[in-house]
Amino acid sequence: MTSQKSRPALGALLFFGVCSALGVIFTFAAVQGDYGVFRRVEIDADKVALQQELAVLQAEVTRMENLTQRLSDDYLDLDLLDQQARDVLGLIRSDEIVIR
């Protein structure tokens, strides 16, 4: 009986090495890649910022629509018309005193 040293097969070592390398590569891609976890966090942060900007812009549009409707031919707000005439044309009423 001869005693042989048992050593792992080279093919099995190569197989586990390749599997480990692929595991590391896929894990890195899942975390850092274009579709990874970190990119998802960035996209969610951008989404929140854009939603806030959208809310601000919608409020501005609503305000402008209100002003436009108040100056239309169907509905005339005399206070707004007076304010616009003063701002744009520099008009004043006859009973006012201008101090410069």
C-alpha angles and dihedrals in degrees: 000000000000121000115229123195110239112226127171116265115260091230093058091049091049091048093052091044092053091045091050092049092049090048091053092047094049092045091051091048091049091054105032105020131104091272096032133123096266092051089051090054090050091050092050091051091049090049092055092048092048092048090054091049090049091053091051092048093047090052089051092049091049090051092049092048089052092051092046092050091048091055096045125112092250095055121026120188106200094197092055091045090051091049093049092048090052094047100041104030100027092233125162134188121254093246095055129095118217117215117194 
